[in-house]
């Protein structure tokens, strides 16, 4: 019996649109690969977000190495195409050969994956679960971890809960068995579902709702990753002072810093109002973010935080985020 | 370089024009599409038009603010709007399953309708097909337009993974249901396929056999029954999809592409603009949400940062800060200054807490004293050290703002370079979310304000010229302060 690692082998990353779930999934796959491990980063929505992030060409339906992690680790990536996954699958179970291609030509594959949305989900999650379970000749797991960039929070429970999805469609047959096998992995401690959020009302609300849905479906919820956290540039004390400080004194201070004359109408004096107004806006956001933190504290999950990368996410930034995830014990 | 005023998107004339009958807000997820649609609807109504807003998946509090938190698929009048110009606002939230059911009920006799509604394949299709939501949004739009009770319909589009899904899905669903394959599959159920199809039928039986094995035979049977039932009662789905397309291409329809000044969102927006042009759909312009600006734009990020460092260094060399700070900050020399721009290993309060590796600057800032030294409280005036520290914070805040502004401008310029003739309106970022009509009204004002009026978008005044810079914002915050009129 193989003892499970502390960290689940299948890490599913979801989040509201615009929260950066692909970035977090990629950083997580790097973090988990650190120290000589092999991870597979899986994309299921055909957006080629991973390729864009790593600055590579569009990913084919084929596992390939896209990055090396510190300490000799490797990140591989796979963009799962539901149609090709179905053909794979048919090949595996029915040895269709050229008949499979004929099916594709007739549109049957498209038909089968669209006629039953559940079927497509089973194929996508099934492929990821297959990678989780795959072993090499020596009996070792090929991938230490599989990270899935999953559909957004609003759809993720449905997506993962394939059993219910296909129950009405396929009560018997191979798809039914496949669904059973997939659910075996997804509902086990081998899997963790993480939700990415921002410190804003809507994503936080959606995260709380998503957690409730996942729990109701018995899917193992991992962490909440608070993404794009902006630096604390003024804390509560500073903001209080900003609300009461005399403008003349700030002007004097600005002048002392070499920003012009503090006299009325001087360059430093003219900066005071705009700067204090920016502080006011900041204060409003600060209060709002604190409220969202309280809501998140209430969901009873461990949190991880990642900073906003002001210049956008490049490869170096991704490695930085991966290091931060490691520091926070996420991997 | 200031934007060419001719490329500014003027929304009020668009909303006021009685010829504008449909406004479609589209864009990728998370850019404020729904809020934009609601704000435009409210603004148009308060400017005198009879408006209905069709939202797809509004945030709860936004829906509540418009009184549409009940999902009953019928437009409801929104209370609390300023009707003095003679306008009205109605709003509804799309229930896609209900809309699909209604189509079936409207077109089939009761017995057949009941059979369709109970069909497992229909249930799966109406609740879950990838394009159903998009298709039903368009269907609902067609219905609202046909009722002709409103003179302006503002539509939000579904939160698809890509903005293009919204244009593709109706066609996909239509061609799927009307497609060759589904017709072939259902041929046996429609009594006697044509004789010439014999050859094909051999292949078909192999295929239906395989699909049957795969999906379970009952599903295929369900599909066949469903399509047969639909086919005899409804006009072709493709025909409906085409009618929707024509409606969108008609004069009187205006597309607004909504985006945020971020790389991915603008890339999606660019795809969408190209796609609309290819489909000959009328694009009114781009709404760029959450744009940051500054009224002190002439003070660069670098200079602000340097000034902040000067202040801190001065204080530390005169020993003033050291008196007040906790042990950690005691060595607040320029050296520790620079090292604190790296994530400090023993950084903020609890290194084990998830909050610890938060940011480079946080380490520096959280060193602010927990409690003020007694002499500071005694002093009549504010302690100069405290003020310096605050000023340093203000300057860093400004530097961050300027860097963000510069990045947004670069992203935006990238879009403009590709699509120089697309009019753009920029909406300044709000600190908080919107959950009442006052908030929506504020957004509406920001949407309609020309860029020259927006804070931080105008060139920073070098003269003693205070008026130009804050008008919009002050107006806006005054409106925000006012309680919702209910």
Interface residues (C-beta under 8 A of the other chain):
Chain A: X16 X17 X18 X19 X45 X47 X90 X94 X96 X99 X102 X103 X106 X107 X108 X110 X111 X112 X114 X115 X116 X117 X118 X119 X151 X152 X154 X158 X165 X168 X169 X170 X171 X172 X173 X174 X175 X176 X200 X201 X202 X205 X226 X229 X230 X231 X232 X233 X234 X235 X237 X238 X241 X242 X245 X246 X249 X250 X252 X253 X254 X256 X257 X258 X259 X265 X270 X271 X273 X274 X275 X276 X277 X278 X279 X281 X282 X284 X285 X288 X302 X303 X304 X305 X307 X310 X311 X312 X324 X327 X328
Chain B: X28 X29 X30 X31 X57 X59 X60 X61 X120 X121 X123 X124 X125 X128 X129 X130 X159 X161 X162 X172 X176 X179 X180 X181 X182 X185 X203 X206 X207 X210 X211 X213 X214 X215 X216 X218 X219 X223 X260 X262 X263 X265 X294 X295 X296 X299 X303 X307 X308 X310 X311 X314 X343 X354 X355 X356 X357 X358 X359 X360 X361 X362 X365 X366 X368 X369 X381 X382 X384 X386 X387 X388 X389 X390 X391 X392 X393 X394 X395 X396 X397 X398 X400 X401 X403 X404 X407 X431 X432 X433 X435 X464 X466 X469 X470
